[in-house]
Amino acid sequence: MTSSIHGLMVNAGNDIYYDPDFRSTVETYLPYLREHKDTQILAVNADDAYRYEGDFYGLLMTLKVPPQYHWTIMRVNNYSASTDLTSIITGILIPAIEQMDGIVRQYKVTHKIS
């Protein structure tokens, strides 16, 4: 059985998550996201840590995290690039989707984006 190329594609989410101005705004929220009561620590087993060394986004894809949140979660975990992930990781901080989406809503209001 074969899959169509369209069936293999992953929805990257709203373009706003990739906007440099939005990402600058997210940077100001990093302490809030790290310390928020709904932010969870997700354990990473040694096999996955080794398998995804240098590929933080690959690890997040395996964990079924939607792509639009990858950059924010990477920054919450103090990485500057997906390749910064090392095999000694034992857990990652995952902010609540509602909190990340709330930043988008606030950004849209303050920047008059519909």
C-alpha positions, 0 to 999 in steps of 0.5 A: 500500500502506498501513501500519497505525498499529501497524506504524508504531509504534516500541517505546520499550523498558522503562519503567525507562529513562524513570524520573526516579530511574533517570535520576538514577542514569545521571547518575552514570555519564556519565563512565564511559560517556564514557570506556569502551573500548567507547564509539564515536565515530560520524561525522555527515556535514554533510547529516545535521547540518544536517537534524537540527539541533535534533532529536538524537532524530531523528538517533538514529532515523535511525541506528537507535538504539533509543529507550530509549537516546536520553536516555542517549546525549544526556546522554553527549554533554553535551546537556540536550535533544534540541533542543540539537543544532546543525548543526556536530556532526561526531560523537557518542559512542555507549556500548555497549548492554551498558554501558547495559543493565548500568546498568539491571541494577545499578539493578534489583538495588539498587532491588529491581525485577524 
